[in-house]
Amino acid sequence: MIIKAEVKMDPKCRLLLPCPFCGGKPYPKALGDDYGEYWFLCEACHCQGPLGQSKREAKILWNKRD
């Protein structure tokens, strides 16, 4: 399931927040080279963020705390 996010210039996009569950450091993952699906994964607890169509969109979705 892909969640669409409003991708606009947002100061929050510059910083990658720690994992909302354990405070661990997230790192980017990609689904293949040509698919254009990205997400962030916590290196400590392996929590996964939502899929985005770009690394930038995946970062915005990871940082979203609603």
TORBATOR-308601 format. One line per field, with one value per atom (N, C-alpha, C): residue in three letters; atom name; residue number from 1; x, y, z. Coordinates in pm, whole numbers, padded with zeros to 5 digits, always signed. Layout:
BEGIN
type	c(ala / ...)
atom	c(CA / ...)
seq	c(NUM / ...)
east	c(X / ...)
north	c(Y / ...)
up	c(Z / ...)
END
This chain:
BEGIN
type	c(met / met / met / ile / ile / ile / ile / ile / ile / lys / lys / lys / ala / ala / ala / glu / glu / glu / val / val / val / lys / lys / lys / met / met / met / asp / asp / asp / pro / pro / pro / lys / lys / lys / cys / cys / cys / arg / arg / arg / leu / leu / leu / leu / leu / leu / leu / leu / leu / pro / pro / pro / cys / cys / cys / pro / pro / pro / phe / phe / phe / cys / cys / cys / gly / gly / gly / gly / gly / gly / lys / lys / lys / pro / pro / pro / tyr / tyr / tyr / pro / pro / pro / lys / lys / lys / ala / ala / ala / leu / leu / leu / gly / gly / gly / asp / asp / asp / asp / asp / asp / tyr / tyr / tyr / gly / gly / gly / glu / glu / glu / tyr / tyr / tyr / trp / trp / trp / phe / phe / phe / leu / leu / leu / cys / cys / cys / glu / glu / glu / ala / ala / ala / cys / cys / cys / his / his / his / cys / cys / cys / gln / gln / gln / gly / gly / gly / pro / pro / pro / leu / leu / leu / gly / gly / gly / gln / gln / gln / ser / ser / ser / lys / lys / lys / arg / arg / arg / glu / glu / glu / ala / ala / ala / lys / lys / lys / ile / ile / ile / leu / leu / leu / trp / trp / trp / asn / asn / asn / lys / lys / lys / arg / arg / arg / asp / asp / asp)
atom	c(N / CA / C / N / CA / C / N / CA / C / N / CA / C / N / CA / C / N / CA / C / N / CA / C / N / CA / C / N / CA / C / N / CA / C / N / CA / C / N / CA / C / N / CA / C / N / CA / C / N / CA / C / N / CA / C / N / CA / C / N / CA / C / N / CA / C / N / CA / C / N / CA / C / N / CA / C / N / CA / C / N / CA / C / N / CA / C / N / CA / C / N / CA / C / N / CA / C / N / CA / C / N / CA / C / N / CA / C / N / CA / C / N / CA / C / N / CA / C / N / CA / C / N / CA / C / N / CA / C / N / CA / C / N / CA / C / N / CA / C / N / CA / C / N / CA / C / N / CA / C / N / CA / C / N / CA / C / N / CA / C / N / CA / C / N / CA / C / N / CA / C / N / CA / C / N / CA / C / N / CA / C / N / CA / C / N / CA / C / N / CA / C / N / CA / C / N / CA / C / N / CA / C / N / CA / C / N / CA / C / N / CA / C / N / CA / C / N / CA / C / N / CA / C / N / CA / C / N / CA / C)
seq	c(1 / 1 / 1 / 2 / 2 / 2 / 3 / 3 / 3 / 4 / 4 / 4 / 5 / 5 / 5 / 6 / 6 / 6 / 7 / 7 / 7 / 8 / 8 / 8 / 9 / 9 / 9 / 10 / 10 / 10 / 11 / 11 / 11 / 12 / 12 / 12 / 13 / 13 / 13 / 14 / 14 / 14 / 15 / 15 / 15 / 16 / 16 / 16 / 17 / 17 / 17 / 18 / 18 / 18 / 19 / 19 / 19 / 20 / 20 / 20 / 21 / 21 / 21 / 22 / 22 / 22 / 23 / 23 / 23 / 24 / 24 / 24 / 25 / 25 / 25 / 26 / 26 / 26 / 27 / 27 / 27 / 28 / 28 / 28 / 29 / 29 / 29 / 30 / 30 / 30 / 31 / 31 / 31 / 32 / 32 / 32 / 33 / 33 / 33 / 34 / 34 / 34 / 35 / 35 / 35 / 36 / 36 / 36 / 37 / 37 / 37 / 38 / 38 / 38 / 39 / 39 / 39 / 40 / 40 / 40 / 41 / 41 / 41 / 42 / 42 / 42 / 43 / 43 / 43 / 44 / 44 / 44 / 45 / 45 / 45 / 46 / 46 / 46 / 47 / 47 / 47 / 48 / 48 / 48 / 49 / 49 / 49 / 50 / 50 / 50 / 51 / 51 / 51 / 52 / 52 / 52 / 53 / 53 / 53 / 54 / 54 / 54 / 55 / 55 / 55 / 56 / 56 / 56 / 57 / 57 / 57 / 58 / 58 / 58 / 59 / 59 / 59 / 60 / 60 / 60 / 61 / 61 / 61 / 62 / 62 / 62 / 63 / 63 / 63 / 64 / 64 / 64 / 65 / 65 / 65 / 66 / 66 / 66)
east	c(+00084 / +00000 / +00089 / +00064 / +00141 / +00056 / +00112 / +00043 / +00097 / +00011 / +00052 / +00072 / +00179 / +00208 / +00219 / +00183 / +00205 / +00354 / +00416 / +00560 / +00585 / +00611 / +00646 / +00762 / +00829 / +00946 / +00904 / +00959 / +00924 / +01054 / +01073 / +01196 / +01218 / +01109 / +01121 / +01186 / +01181 / +01236 / +01389 / +01451 / +01597 / +01654 / +01582 / +01629 / +01552 / +01622 / +01558 / +01541 / +01418 / +01389 / +01426 / +01457 / +01484 / +01356 / +01372 / +01258 / +01158 / +01029 / +00930 / +00908 / +00956 / +00933 / +01052 / +01174 / +01289 / +01396 / +01382 / +01481 / +01602 / +01596 / +01707 / +01725 / +01834 / +01869 / +01806 / +01731 / +01673 / +01773 / +01756 / +01836 / +01745 / +01780 / +01694 / +01704 / +01593 / +01586 / +01514 / +01542 / +01476 / +01431 / +01319 / +01266 / +01316 / +01427 / +01487 / +01547 / +01605 / +01668 / +01571 / +01475 / +01389 / +01246 / +01213 / +01074 / +01035 / +01128 / +01097 / +01015 / +01035 / +00968 / +01075 / +01062 / +01162 / +01093 / +01167 / +01117 / +01237 / +01212 / +01317 / +01292 / +01400 / +01395 / +01484 / +01434 / +01513 / +01617 / +01744 / +01850 / +01842 / +01773 / +01765 / +01647 / +01525 / +01406 / +01342 / +01397 / +01352 / +01211 / +01167 / +01040 / +01054 / +00950 / +00953 / +00859 / +00904 / +00819 / +00738 / +00644 / +00562 / +00644 / +00592 / +00656 / +00635 / +00740 / +00731 / +00779 / +00743 / +00783 / +00925 / +00984 / +01121 / +01177 / +01309 / +01369 / +01318 / +01298 / +01248 / +01108 / +01021 / +00885 / +00887 / +00974 / +00985 / +01034 / +01123 / +01172 / +01061 / +00979 / +00866 / +00768 / +00741 / +00649 / +00707 / +00837 / +00900 / +00888 / +00910 / +00908 / +00768 / +00667 / +00528 / +00492 / +00440 / +00410 / +00264 / +00175 / +00030 / -00027)
north	c(-00118 / +00000 / +00124 / +00214 / +00336 / +00452 / +00527 / +00642 / +00766 / +00845 / +00968 / +01076 / +01148 / +01259 / +01386 / +01495 / +01622 / +01650 / +01655 / +01677 / +01821 / +01903 / +02042 / +02076 / +02184 / +02220 / +02245 / +02167 / +02172 / +02164 / +02252 / +02245 / +02110 / +02039 / +01909 / +01806 / +01832 / +01737 / +01734 / +01839 / +01844 / +01753 / +01737 / +01654 / +01523 / +01416 / +01287 / +01258 / +01246 / +01224 / +01082 / +01061 / +00924 / +00841 / +00713 / +00621 / +00666 / +00671 / +00713 / +00611 / +00490 / +00385 / +00364 / +00366 / +00336 / +00445 / +00544 / +00651 / +00614 / +00498 / +00451 / +00534 / +00507 / +00579 / +00510 / +00585 / +00527 / +00531 / +00439 / +00441 / +00409 / +00460 / +00443 / +00304 / +00257 / +00131 / +00159 / +00078 / +00094 / -00041 / -00042 / -00164 / -00171 / -00238 / -00248 / -00116 / -00117 / +00003 / +00087 / +00023 / +00093 / +00115 / +00071 / +00078 / +00213 / +00285 / +00416 / +00408 / +00305 / +00294 / +00291 / +00384 / +00399 / +00403 / +00366 / +00377 / +00386 / +00417 / +00420 / +00310 / +00252 / +00140 / +00174 / +00150 / +00175 / +00065 / +00106 / +00006 / -00068 / -00014 / -00078 / -00173 / -00125 / -00209 / -00257 / -00214 / -00255 / -00207 / -00101 / -00037 / +00018 / +00001 / +00051 / +00168 / +00267 / +00380 / +00348 / +00435 / +00415 / +00428 / +00367 / +00377 / +00515 / +00565 / +00690 / +00668 / +00756 / +00747 / +00799 / +00863 / +00913 / +00907 / +00922 / +00925 / +01045 / +01156 / +01277 / +01255 / +01193 / +01166 / +01066 / +00964 / +00866 / +00933 / +01032 / +01105 / +01186 / +01253 / +01330 / +01237 / +01122 / +01027 / +00971 / +00945 / +00896 / +01000 / +01126 / +01234 / +01269 / +01227 / +01260 / +01185 / +01257 / +01196 / +01214 / +01202 / +01216 / +01086)
up	c(+00000 / +00000 / +00000 / -00091 / -00100 / -00050 / +00044 / +00099 / +00031 / -00028 / -00093 / +00011 / -00002 / +00089 / +00008 / +00070 / +00005 / +00012 / -00103 / -00107 / -00145 / -00047 / -00070 / +00021 / -00009 / +00070 / +00214 / +00301 / +00442 / +00521 / +00618 / +00697 / +00764 / +00795 / +00859 / +00767 / +00636 / +00541 / +00548 / +00597 / +00601 / +00710 / +00819 / +00929 / +00932 / +00959 / +00971 / +01120 / +01165 / +01306 / +01346 / +01473 / +01521 / +01520 / +01539 / +01542 / +01650 / +01618 / +01716 / +01828 / +01811 / +01910 / +02004 / +01948 / +02032 / +02030 / +01942 / +01933 / +01848 / +01782 / +01699 / +01573 / +01504 / +01381 / +01260 / +01177 / +01057 / +00940 / +00848 / +00726 / +00608 / +00488 / +00371 / +00311 / +00257 / +00184 / +00052 / -00049 / -00179 / -00228 / -00296 / -00356 / -00500 / -00520 / -00652 / -00699 / -00816 / -00870 / -00953 / -01017 / -01112 / -01064 / -00943 / -00900 / -00843 / -00787 / -00730 / -00603 / -00524 / -00395 / -00286 / -00191 / -00086 / +00049 / +00154 / +00290 / +00382 / +00507 / +00608 / +00709 / +00758 / +00850 / +00970 / +01091 / +01212 / +01227 / +01250 / +01264 / +01397 / +01495 / +01627 / +01639 / +01613 / +01634 / +01503 / +01390 / +01257 / +01222 / +01288 / +01252 / +01111 / +01029 / +00892 / +00875 / +00800 / +00765 / +00641 / +00605 / +00486 / +00358 / +00251 / +00120 / +00059 / -00005 / -00079 / -00221 / -00311 / -00452 / -00475 / -00373 / -00379 / -00237 / -00226 / -00092 / -00014 / -00084 / -00019 / +00039 / -00041 / +00006 / +00121 / +00113 / +00222 / +00350 / +00336 / +00454 / +00517 / +00435 / +00486 / +00559 / +00500 / +00563 / +00692 / +00696 / +00819 / +00929 / +00893 / +00992 / +01039 / +00965 / +01003 / +01130 / +01228 / +01358 / +01396 / +01301 / +01329 / +01380)
END
